[in-house]
Amino acid sequence: MPRRVYTNTQMDIVAEAIINIYKIRKKISGLKIVFEPKFLRFFQARFKTLGSKLIE
């Protein structure tokens, strides 16, 4: 991690987000690509959730 780029506060936010994701890891199921263009796949693809249990 370049020290000149990120502040301690920003790293605290990243650490908190990772901890929160770890806590709900069993509820996260993922995504499936349902449309994939020839170019710029990662920016224009369409996804479908794979039965996520996050919505309660």
Secondary structure by P-SEA (a helix, b strand, c coil): cccccccaaaaaaaaaaaaaaaaacccccccccccccccccccbbbbbbccccccc
